[in-house]
């Protein structure tokens, strides 16, 4: 089914970026799959279809394990973008089995329930320290002062990034993640390439240092696994570290500020949460559903598929709309209502299938820790100004969230 010419879905329009959810309701009413010419993608807005397609092996995050660009009907990326694509294409998020399986098996050892449970005291202590500093200053920017430093420090600590180097991680990540937006302009690509070169170079030096002097960290562990026969090329090791650093904080940062801005706009829900901190676990899930930090996830069609009578051909790209799926009334009762007590909440903010977010348990710990610290140590937290939203669609967040105590 083709999308009509005057569609409310416009991922570059300020009004859409401010609140995309009415446009998603329109999309869901128009059908289960719609071709969107501006990005040459097929939009999938319904929860049932998104959930099923995330598990469908006829789709892939890449096609290069089966086809050359030309055989797949696609134009190779420009040669000057090569550093970004080399870095991105060797991370497990953009690999398919058997390479994906091999790398994920190695990395998953760092994210077992027991390992994450051991991190809880460290995460809670760090969250408390960050909130205490915010309180002593009488307020500040919730994004820069709490939401960002917490997950960055946690994943950097796990990987063994020296504390003095961690200030570089967020800028590199932001520049690289700019390439995940729809139709990124050339200046965004240039910044992503530069960040890819610098980030890769830094990690290669760190990997060399860990080879000389191993530590009790994930990079050292992956090097040791390679030496014991579980093969990871150096490029895979670099790409995996970048993926973990980027994915290990990007969603958590945005979920934190999106969530608190939603709470500030729903004072009755915030009051209920302040009155009963036992709501924190369901609040974390509901806030991730209500204003989804990752709005869209892409897949390549490796074999023709049919969705509700429409054939989507091999070589096409499908855009699964997580934000729309998380507001589908076929799955969520009164989806436009923020309900921190919502018990049935099968949101797909962490994806599904073989690419389900490996760090989801850790992200939940971080979100609960920062929320708990803010509720107990800053009980009168309030917005100090209207926040500005990032001019991005795929990765949804704020540029800052000014708060007062």
C-alpha positions in Angstrom: 0.0 0.0 0.0 1.4 3.4 -0.9 1.3 6.3 1.5 -1.0 9.2 0.5 0.7 12.4 -0.6 -0.4 14.5 2.4 0.7 12.3 5.2 1.2 13.6 8.8 4.2 11.4 9.1 7.1 13.9 8.3 10.3 13.0 10.2 11.9 16.4 9.5 8.9 18.6 10.5 9.3 20.4 13.9 5.6 19.7 14.8 6.1 16.0 14.1 9.3 15.8 16.1 7.6 17.5 19.0 4.8 14.9 19.1 4.9 12.1 16.5 2.2 10.0 18.2 -0.9 11.5 16.4 0.8 10.9 13.1 1.4 7.3 14.1 -2.3 6.9 14.8 -3.0 8.1 11.3 -0.5 5.6 9.9 -2.1 2.7 11.8 -5.5 3.7 10.4 -4.2 3.7 6.8 -2.8 0.1 6.8 -0.2 -2.3 8.0 2.5 -1.4 5.6 3.0 1.8 3.6 5.6 2.8 1.1 7.2 6.1 2.0 9.0 7.6 -1.0 11.1 10.3 0.8 13.2 7.6 2.4 12.5 4.7 0.0 11.2 2.6 2.9 8.2 0.6 3.8 6.7 1.8 7.1 5.3 -0.8 9.5 3.3 0.9 12.3 1.4 -1.9 14.1 2.7 -3.7 17.1 1.9 -7.3 15.9 3.7 -6.8 12.6 6.8 -5.1 14.2 7.0 -7.8 16.8 6.7 -10.6 14.2 9.2 -8.9 11.7 11.8 -8.5 14.3 11.9 -12.3 14.6 11.5 -13.0 10.8 14.8 -14.4 9.4 13.7 -13.3 5.9 14.8 -9.8 7.1 18.3 -8.8 8.1 20.2 -5.9 9.6 22.6 -6.4 6.7 22.4 -8.1 3.4 26.2 -8.3 2.7 26.4 -11.8 4.2 24.4 -13.0 1.2 24.5 -10.4 -1.5 26.9 -7.8 -3.0 25.5 -4.3 -3.2 24.9 -4.6 -6.9 23.2 -8.0 -6.7 20.8 -6.6 -4.1 20.0 -3.6 -6.2 21.7 -1.1 -3.9 24.4 1.5 -4.5 27.6 1.0 -2.4 28.1 3.8 0.1 30.5 6.6 -1.0 34.2 5.7 -0.6 34.7 8.7 1.7 32.3 7.2 4.2 34.3 3.9 4.5 35.6 4.5 8.0 32.1 4.8 9.4 30.8 1.7 7.6 33.8 -0.4 8.5 33.3 0.5 12.1 29.5 0.1 12.0 29.3 -3.0 9.9 31.5 -5.2 12.1 29.5 -4.6 15.3 27.0 -7.4 16.2 24.0 -5.1 15.8 24.7 -5.0 12.0 25.8 -8.6 11.6 23.7 -11.7 11.0 24.5 -15.3 11.9 27.0 -16.9 12.1 29.1 -13.9 12.9 26.4 -12.3 15.0 26.0 -15.5 17.0 29.7 -15.8 17.7 30.2 -12.3 18.9 27.0 -12.1 20.9 27.9 -15.3 22.7 31.2 -13.8 23.8 29.7 -10.4 24.9 26.7 -11.9 26.7 29.0 -13.3 29.4 29.3 -9.7 30.6 25.6 -9.2 30.9 24.4 -12.3 32.7 21.8 -11.7 35.5 24.5 -12.5 38.1 26.9 -9.9 36.6 24.3 -7.2 36.3 23.2 -7.9 39.9 26.7 -7.4 41.1 26.7 -4.0 39.5 23.6 -2.8 41.3 25.4 -1.3 44.4 27.9 0.5 42.2 25.1 1.9 39.9 23.0 3.0 42.9 26.0 4.6 44.7 27.0 6.5 41.5 23.4 7.7 40.9 23.2 8.9 44.5 26.4 10.9 44.2 25.3 12.5 41.0 21.9 13.5 42.4 23.6 14.8 45.6 25.7 17.1 43.5 22.6 18.3 41.7 20.9 19.0 45.0 23.9 20.9 46.4 23.9 23.2 43.4 20.2 23.8 43.8 19.4 22.4 40.3 21.0 22.2 36.9 20.6 20.2 33.7 19.2 16.8 34.4 20.6 15.5 31.2 24.2 16.7 31.6 24.3 16.3 35.4 22.6 12.9 35.9 21.1 11.2 32.9 24.3 11.2 30.8 27.2 10.6 33.3 25.6 7.6 35.0 25.3 5.2 32.0 28.5 6.5 30.4 30.4 5.8 33.6 28.9 2.3 34.0 29.6 1.0 30.5 33.1 2.7 30.5 33.9 1.1 33.8 32.8 -2.3 32.4 34.9 -1.9 29.3 37.9 -0.5 31.2 38.0 3.0 29.7 40.2 5.2 32.0 38.3 7.8 33.8 40.3 10.7 32.3 39.3 9.6 28.8 35.6 9.3 29.3 34.8 12.9 28.3 35.5 11.9 24.7 32.9 9.1 24.6 29.7 11.1 24.4 30.8 13.5 21.6 32.1 10.6 19.5 28.9 8.7 20.1 26.7 11.6 19.2 28.5 12.1 15.9 28.4 8.5 15.0 24.7 8.1 15.9 23.9 11.0 13.6 24.3 8.5 10.7 21.3 6.5 12.0 18.9 9.3 11.2 16.9 9.2 8.0 18.7 10.7 5.0 21.5 12.3 7.0 23.1 15.3 5.2 26.8 15.2 4.1 28.0 17.3 7.1 26.6 14.7 9.5 28.4 12.0 7.5 31.6 13.9 7.7 31.3 14.2 11.5 30.5 10.5 11.8 33.5 9.6 9.7 35.8 11.8 11.7 34.4 10.3 15.0 34.8 6.8 13.6 38.4 7.3 12.8 39.2 9.0 16.2 37.2 6.5 18.3 38.7 3.5 16.4 42.2 4.8 16.8 41.7 5.4 20.5 40.4 1.9 21.0 43.2 0.2 19.1 45.7 1.9 21.4 43.7 0.8 24.4 43.4 -2.8 23.1 47.2 -2.8 22.6 47.7 -1.6 26.2 45.3 -4.3 27.5 47.2 -7.0 25.6 50.4 -5.9 27.4 48.7 -5.5 30.8 45.3 -7.2 31.0 42.8 -5.9 33.5 39.6 -7.0 35.1 37.4 -5.5 32.3 35.4 -6.6 29.3 38.0 -5.6 26.7 40.6 -7.7 28.5 38.1 -10.5 28.7 37.4 -10.4 24.9 41.1 -10.4 24.2 41.6 -13.4 26.4 38.7 -15.2 24.7 40.3 -14.6 21.4 43.6 -16.0 22.6 41.7 -19.1 23.9 40.2 -19.8 20.5 36.9 -17.8 20.4 37.9 -15.8 17.4 37.3 -12.0 17.3 39.2 -10.0 14.7 40.7 -6.7 16.0 38.1 -4.8 13.9 35.3 -6.8 15.5 36.7 -6.1 18.9 36.9 -2.3 18.1 33.4 -2.3 16.6 32.0 -4.3 19.5 33.5 -1.9 22.0 32.1 1.1 20.1 28.7 -0.5 19.9 28.6 -1.3 23.6 29.7 2.2 24.5 27.2 3.9 22.2 24.2 1.6 22.8 25.2 1.3 26.5 24.3 4.8 27.2 22.4 6.4 24.3 19.0 4.8 25.0 19.3 5.2 28.8 20.2 8.9 28.6 17.2 9.6 26.4 14.8 7.4 28.3 15.7 9.3 31.5 15.1 12.8 30.2 12.1 11.7 28.0 10.7 10.0 31.1 11.1 12.9 33.5 9.7 15.4 31.1 6.7 13.1 30.7 6.3 13.0 34.5 6.5 16.8 34.8 3.7 17.0 32.3 1.6 14.5 34.2 1.7 15.8 37.8 -0.9 13.4 39.1 1.3 10.4 38.0 4.4 12.1 39.5 2.6 12.6 42.7 1.6 8.9 42.8 5.2 7.9 42.2 6.5 10.2 44.9 3.9 8.7 47.3 4.8 5.1 46.5 8.4 4.4 45.3 7.4 0.7 44.8 6.0 1.9 41.5 9.5 2.5 40.1 9.8 -0.8 38.2 6.5 -0.4 36.3 7.2 3.3 35.9 10.4 2.6 34.1 8.6 0.3 31.7 5.8 2.7 31.1 8.0 5.7 30.5 10.0 3.7 28.0 6.8 2.8 26.2 5.1 6.2 26.5 7.9 8.2 24.8 10.2 5.7 23.1 13.9 6.6 22.9 14.5 4.6 19.7 11.6 5.4 17.4 12.5 3.4 14.3 14.5 0.2 13.6 15.4 -0.8 10.0 15.7 -4.2 8.3 16.6 -5.3 4.8 14.2 -7.6 3.0 16.3 -10.7 2.0 13.4 -12.6 0.5 10.0 -11.3 -0.8 7.6 -11.0 2.1 3.8 -10.4 2.2 2.2 -8.1 4.8 -1.6 -8.0 4.7 -1.7 -8.8 1.0 1.1 -6.4 0.0 4.3 -7.9 -1.3 7.5 -6.1 -0.1 10.2 -7.2 -2.5 13.7 -8.4 -1.9 16.1 -5.4 -1.8 13.6 -3.2 0.0 14.1 -1.6 3.4 11.5 -1.9 6.1 11.2 0.8 8.8 9.6 -0.7 11.9 8.1 2.2 13.9 8.8 1.3 17.6 7.1 4.5 18.8 3.9 3.7 16.9 3.9 0.0 18.0 4.2 1.1 21.6 1.0 3.2 21.2 -1.0 0.5 19.3 -4.5 0.3 20.9 -4.8 -3.3 19.8 -2.1 -4.1 22.5 -2.2 -1.2 25.0 -5.3 0.0 26.7 -5.6 3.8 26.4 -2.1 4.0 24.9 -2.0 7.8 24.9 -2.5 7.8 28.7 0.6 7.7 30.9 -0.2 5.0 33.5 2.7 4.1 35.9 0.7 1.2 37.2 0.3 -0.4 33.8 0.9 -4.1 34.4 0.4 -5.5 30.9 3.2 -3.7 29.0 4.8 -5.7 26.2 6.6 -2.6 24.8 9.3 -3.3 22.2 11.7 -0.4 23.2 14.5 -3.0 23.6 13.7 -4.6 20.2 13.1 -8.4 19.9 14.5 -11.5 18.3 18.2 -12.2 17.9 18.9 -8.4 18.1 17.1 -7.9 21.4 19.1 -5.4 23.4 21.8 -7.3 25.2 22.1 -4.5 27.8 18.4 -4.3 28.6 18.8 -5.6 32.2 21.6 -3.2 32.9 19.6 -0.3 31.4 16.6 -1.1 33.7 19.0 -1.1 36.7 20.4 2.3 35.7 16.9 3.9 35.0 15.6 2.6 38.3 18.7 3.8 40.2 18.5 7.3 38.9 14.8 7.5 39.4 15.0 6.2 42.9 17.8 8.6 43.8 15.9 11.6 42.4 12.7 10.6 44.2 14.4 10.2 47.6 17.1 13.0 47.4 15.3 15.6 45.3 11.6 15.1 46.2 10.6 18.6 45.0 12.4 18.3 41.6 10.6 20.5 39.0 11.4 21.8 35.5 13.1 25.2 35.5 12.3 25.9 31.8 10.7 24.4 28.8 13.3 21.9 27.3 14.5 21.9 23.7 14.0 18.7 21.8 16.8 17.3 19.7 16.1 17.8 16.0 16.3 14.1 15.4 13.6 11.5 14.7 15.2 8.0 15.1 16.9 8.7 18.4 14.4 10.8 20.4 15.6 12.9 23.2 16.2 16.4 24.6 19.2 18.7 24.2 18.8 19.6 27.9 16.3 19.4 30.8 16.8 22.3 33.2 15.5 21.5 36.7 15.3 23.2 40.1 15.2 21.5 43.5 
